[in-house]
Each structure stands twice: as C-alpha cells, then as structure tokens.
Amino acid sequence: GHPLLEKVNDAITAMKKDGTMAAIHKKWFGVDPEAGTSTVAPGPIPQ
C-alpha cells in the first residue's frame, strides 16, 4: 500500500470520531449524515 495510507486513514477516523466529517457533510449537503454510515462510522480500509 501507499506509505501515507495509514496516516490518512487515522486522520479520517479522528475526523469521524470528533464530528468533523458530519459537520462537513451537513455543510455541503444541508442535512446530517445518517448514523452508522461510512461518513460517520470508522471502518476498515477498503481493499
């Protein structure tokens, strides 16, 4: 994999946990993301 993959995934996971991703979603789409979706729920890196 790419040498930055783990760092980027960790940053995205942190953004999901602290609500940043949900805030970005609401700003751009005008609604809160659905709970449990990949926008707000951390998960494994797709292969």
Biopython code that builds the backbone (N, CA, C, O; Angstrom):
import numpy as np
from Bio.PDB.StructureBuilder import StructureBuilder

atoms = [
    (1, "GLY", "N", (0.808, -1.187, 0.000)),
    (1, "GLY", "CA", (0.000, 0.000, 0.000)),
    (1, "GLY", "C", (0.855, 1.256, 0.000)),
    (1, "GLY", "O", (2.077, 1.196, 0.129)),
    (2, "HIS", "N", (0.212, 2.353, -0.142)),
    (2, "HIS", "CA", (0.883, 3.651, -0.165)),
    (2, "HIS", "C", (1.428, 3.979, 1.222)),
    (2, "HIS", "O", (0.776, 3.678, 2.222)),
    (3, "PRO", "N", (2.612, 4.590, 1.302)),
    (3, "PRO", "CA", (3.200, 4.889, 2.613)),
    (3, "PRO", "C", (2.375, 5.846, 3.479)),
    (3, "PRO", "O", (2.534, 5.852, 4.700)),
    (4, "LEU", "N", (1.505, 6.648, 2.880)),
    (4, "LEU", "CA", (0.686, 7.581, 3.661)),
    (4, "LEU", "C", (-0.696, 7.028, 4.007)),
    (4, "LEU", "O", (-1.463, 7.687, 4.709)),
    (5, "LEU", "N", (-1.020, 5.840, 3.531)),
    (5, "LEU", "CA", (-2.366, 5.290, 3.710)),
    (5, "LEU", "C", (-2.783, 5.242, 5.178)),
    (5, "LEU", "O", (-3.883, 5.674, 5.522)),
    (6, "GLU", "N", (-1.923, 4.726, 6.036)),
    (6, "GLU", "CA", (-2.290, 4.602, 7.448)),
    (6, "GLU", "C", (-2.489, 5.976, 8.092)),
    (6, "GLU", "O", (-3.420, 6.158, 8.876)),
    (7, "LYS", "N", (-1.623, 6.948, 7.768)),
    (7, "LYS", "CA", (-1.756, 8.286, 8.343)),
    (7, "LYS", "C", (-3.051, 8.960, 7.886)),
    (7, "LYS", "O", (-3.742, 9.592, 8.686)),
    (8, "VAL", "N", (-3.376, 8.822, 6.606)),
    (8, "VAL", "CA", (-4.606, 9.422, 6.085)),
    (8, "VAL", "C", (-5.821, 8.751, 6.719)),
    (8, "VAL", "O", (-6.761, 9.434, 7.127)),
    (9, "ASN", "N", (-5.810, 7.426, 6.805)),
    (9, "ASN", "CA", (-6.934, 6.718, 7.408)),
    (9, "ASN", "C", (-7.104, 7.112, 8.875)),
    (9, "ASN", "O", (-8.228, 7.282, 9.346)),
    (10, "ASP", "N", (-5.988, 7.258, 9.597)),
    (10, "ASP", "CA", (-6.069, 7.682, 11.005)),
    (10, "ASP", "C", (-6.680, 9.081, 11.122)),
    (10, "ASP", "O", (-7.477, 9.340, 12.023)),
    (11, "ALA", "N", (-6.304, 9.975, 10.214)),
    (11, "ALA", "CA", (-6.850, 11.338, 10.235)),
    (11, "ALA", "C", (-8.349, 11.327, 9.949)),
    (11, "ALA", "O", (-9.111, 12.034, 10.609)),
    (12, "ILE", "N", (-8.774, 10.533, 8.973)),
    (12, "ILE", "CA", (-10.204, 10.439, 8.648)),
    (12, "ILE", "C", (-10.974, 9.835, 9.816)),
    (12, "ILE", "O", (-12.063, 10.301, 10.150)),
    (13, "THR", "N", (-10.414, 8.800, 10.437)),
    (13, "THR", "CA", (-11.063, 8.183, 11.596)),
    (13, "THR", "C", (-11.225, 9.201, 12.723)),
    (13, "THR", "O", (-12.278, 9.255, 13.359)),
    (14, "ALA", "N", (-10.196, 10.007, 12.976)),
    (14, "ALA", "CA", (-10.284, 11.041, 14.016)),
    (14, "ALA", "C", (-11.366, 12.055, 13.673)),
    (14, "ALA", "O", (-12.102, 12.496, 14.556)),
    (15, "MET", "N", (-11.471, 12.430, 12.398)),
    (15, "MET", "CA", (-12.493, 13.391, 11.963)),
    (15, "MET", "C", (-13.895, 12.815, 12.135)),
    (15, "MET", "O", (-14.830, 13.548, 12.456)),
    (16, "LYS", "N", (-14.047, 11.520, 11.927)),
    (16, "LYS", "CA", (-15.348, 10.883, 12.139)),
    (16, "LYS", "C", (-15.694, 10.885, 13.623)),
    (16, "LYS", "O", (-16.832, 11.164, 14.000)),
    (17, "LYS", "N", (-14.713, 10.575, 14.458)),
    (17, "LYS", "CA", (-14.955, 10.488, 15.903)),
    (17, "LYS", "C", (-15.245, 11.841, 16.539)),
    (17, "LYS", "O", (-16.046, 11.925, 17.470)),
    (18, "ASP", "N", (-14.599, 12.908, 16.046)),
    (18, "ASP", "CA", (-14.810, 14.218, 16.678)),
    (18, "ASP", "C", (-15.925, 15.042, 16.036)),
    (18, "ASP", "O", (-16.179, 16.175, 16.443)),
    (19, "GLY", "N", (-16.592, 14.464, 15.027)),
    (19, "GLY", "CA", (-17.737, 15.130, 14.418)),
    (19, "GLY", "C", (-17.419, 16.012, 13.223)),
    (19, "GLY", "O", (-18.327, 16.593, 12.628)),
    (20, "THR", "N", (-16.148, 16.123, 12.861)),
    (20, "THR", "CA", (-15.765, 16.969, 11.735)),
    (20, "THR", "C", (-16.386, 16.478, 10.431)),
    (20, "THR", "O", (-16.888, 17.281, 9.645)),
    (21, "MET", "N", (-16.356, 15.178, 10.197)),
    (21, "MET", "CA", (-16.918, 14.644, 8.945)),
    (21, "MET", "C", (-18.420, 14.916, 8.868)),
    (21, "MET", "O", (-18.931, 15.260, 7.802)),
    (22, "ALA", "N", (-19.126, 14.766, 9.979)),
    (22, "ALA", "CA", (-20.562, 15.046, 9.991)),
    (22, "ALA", "C", (-20.827, 16.521, 9.698)),
    (22, "ALA", "O", (-21.773, 16.854, 8.985)),
    (23, "ALA", "N", (-19.993, 17.403, 10.248)),
    (23, "ALA", "CA", (-20.165, 18.843, 10.008)),
    (23, "ALA", "C", (-19.919, 19.188, 8.544)),
    (23, "ALA", "O", (-20.643, 20.002, 7.970)),
    (24, "ILE", "N", (-18.909, 18.579, 7.937)),
    (24, "ILE", "CA", (-18.632, 18.807, 6.513)),
    (24, "ILE", "C", (-19.804, 18.314, 5.670)),
    (24, "ILE", "O", (-20.226, 18.989, 4.732)),
    (25, "HIS", "N", (-20.326, 17.142, 6.003)),
    (25, "HIS", "CA", (-21.467, 16.579, 5.276)),
    (25, "HIS", "C", (-22.657, 17.526, 5.351)),
    (25, "HIS", "O", (-23.300, 17.806, 4.340)),
    (26, "LYS", "N", (-22.948, 18.019, 6.560)),
    (26, "LYS", "CA", (-24.094, 18.919, 6.721)),
    (26, "LYS", "C", (-23.882, 20.217, 5.946)),
    (26, "LYS", "O", (-24.820, 20.734, 5.339)),
    (27, "LYS", "N", (-22.661, 20.748, 5.962)),
    (27, "LYS", "CA", (-22.373, 21.987, 5.236)),
    (27, "LYS", "C", (-22.634, 21.811, 3.743)),
    (27, "LYS", "O", (-23.256, 22.673, 3.122)),
    (28, "TRP", "N", (-22.174, 20.723, 3.167)),
    (28, "TRP", "CA", (-22.253, 20.543, 1.718)),
    (28, "TRP", "C", (-23.582, 19.976, 1.241)),
    (28, "TRP", "O", (-24.023, 20.286, 0.135)),
    (29, "PHE", "N", (-24.229, 19.145, 2.065)),
    (29, "PHE", "CA", (-25.468, 18.505, 1.622)),
    (29, "PHE", "C", (-26.717, 19.038, 2.313)),
    (29, "PHE", "O", (-27.832, 18.696, 1.918)),
    (30, "GLY", "N", (-26.549, 19.875, 3.343)),
    (30, "GLY", "CA", (-27.682, 20.502, 4.000)),
    (30, "GLY", "C", (-28.433, 19.633, 4.988)),
    (30, "GLY", "O", (-29.441, 20.062, 5.550)),
    (31, "VAL", "N", (-27.958, 18.422, 5.205)),
    (31, "VAL", "CA", (-28.592, 17.507, 6.159)),
    (31, "VAL", "C", (-27.507, 16.757, 6.922)),
    (31, "VAL", "O", (-26.382, 16.601, 6.445)),
    (32, "ASP", "N", (-27.870, 16.297, 8.115)),
    (32, "ASP", "CA", (-26.939, 15.466, 8.874)),
    (32, "ASP", "C", (-26.802, 14.107, 8.196)),
    (32, "ASP", "O", (-27.768, 13.612, 7.616)),
    (33, "PRO", "N", (-25.617, 13.496, 8.258)),
    (33, "PRO", "CA", (-25.473, 12.152, 7.700)),
    (33, "PRO", "C", (-26.234, 11.145, 8.558)),
    (33, "PRO", "O", (-26.422, 11.353, 9.757)),
    (34, "GLU", "N", (-26.663, 10.071, 7.943)),
    (34, "GLU", "CA", (-27.362, 9.030, 8.694)),
    (34, "GLU", "C", (-26.383, 8.323, 9.618)),
    (34, "GLU", "O", (-25.244, 8.046, 9.241)),
    (35, "ALA", "N", (-26.838, 8.034, 10.830)),
    (35, "ALA", "CA", (-26.000, 7.328, 11.797)),
    (35, "ALA", "C", (-25.596, 5.964, 11.243)),
    (35, "ALA", "O", (-26.390, 5.286, 10.591)),
    (36, "GLY", "N", (-24.378, 5.580, 11.506)),
    (36, "GLY", "CA", (-23.907, 4.264, 11.094)),
    (36, "GLY", "C", (-23.376, 4.191, 9.676)),
    (36, "GLY", "O", (-22.852, 3.154, 9.269)),
    (37, "THR", "N", (-23.499, 5.276, 8.908)),
    (37, "THR", "CA", (-22.979, 5.252, 7.544)),
    (37, "THR", "C", (-21.469, 5.473, 7.557)),
    (37, "THR", "O", (-20.902, 5.873, 8.573)),
    (38, "SER", "N", (-20.829, 5.212, 6.433)),
    (38, "SER", "CA", (-19.376, 5.358, 6.349)),
    (38, "SER", "C", (-18.926, 6.804, 6.523)),
    (38, "SER", "O", (-17.743, 7.057, 6.752)),
    (39, "THR", "N", (-19.844, 7.746, 6.418)),
    (39, "THR", "CA", (-19.488, 9.153, 6.637)),
    (39, "THR", "C", (-19.138, 9.406, 8.098)),
    (39, "THR", "O", (-18.293, 10.252, 8.390)),
    (40, "VAL", "N", (-19.765, 8.699, 9.005)),
    (40, "VAL", "CA", (-19.559, 8.954, 10.431)),
    (40, "VAL", "C", (-19.027, 7.761, 11.219)),
    (40, "VAL", "O", (-18.549, 7.938, 12.340)),
    (41, "ALA", "N", (-19.095, 6.567, 10.672)),
    (41, "ALA", "CA", (-18.656, 5.372, 11.387)),
    (41, "ALA", "C", (-17.291, 4.911, 10.877)),
    (41, "ALA", "O", (-17.156, 4.558, 9.705)),
    (42, "PRO", "N", (-16.275, 4.911, 11.751)),
    (42, "PRO", "CA", (-14.969, 4.410, 11.322)),
    (42, "PRO", "C", (-15.066, 2.947, 10.914)),
    (42, "PRO", "O", (-15.857, 2.184, 11.469)),
    (43, "GLY", "N", (-14.259, 2.572, 9.948)),
    (43, "GLY", "CA", (-14.260, 1.193, 9.487)),
    (43, "GLY", "C", (-12.930, 0.834, 8.866)),
    (43, "GLY", "O", (-12.030, 1.669, 8.783)),
    (44, "PRO", "N", (-12.805, -0.405, 8.433)),
    (44, "PRO", "CA", (-11.551, -0.840, 7.822)),
    (44, "PRO", "C", (-11.320, -0.161, 6.473)),
    (44, "PRO", "O", (-12.259, 0.294, 5.820)),
    (45, "ILE", "N", (-10.072, -0.106, 6.080)),
    (45, "ILE", "CA", (-9.710, 0.458, 4.782)),
    (45, "ILE", "C", (-10.187, -0.499, 3.694)),
    (45, "ILE", "O", (-9.860, -1.685, 3.738)),
    (46, "PRO", "N", (-10.955, -0.010, 2.716)),
    (46, "PRO", "CA", (-11.382, -0.887, 1.617)),
    (46, "PRO", "C", (-10.170, -1.405, 0.847)),
    (46, "PRO", "O", (-9.193, -0.682, 0.648)),
    (47, "GLN", "N", (-10.241, -2.622, 0.430)),
    (47, "GLN", "CA", (-9.134, -3.231, -0.327)),
    (47, "GLN", "C", (-9.439, -3.282, -1.794)),
    (47, "GLN", "O", (-8.621, -3.760, -2.579)),
]
sb = StructureBuilder()
sb.init_structure("model")
sb.init_model(0)
sb.init_chain("A")
sb.init_seg("    ")
for serial, (resi, resn, name, xyz) in enumerate(atoms, 1):
    if name == "N":
        sb.init_residue(resn, " ", resi, " ")
    sb.init_atom(name, np.array(xyz, "f"), 0.0, 1.0, " ", f" {name:<3s}", serial, name[0])
structure = sb.get_structure()
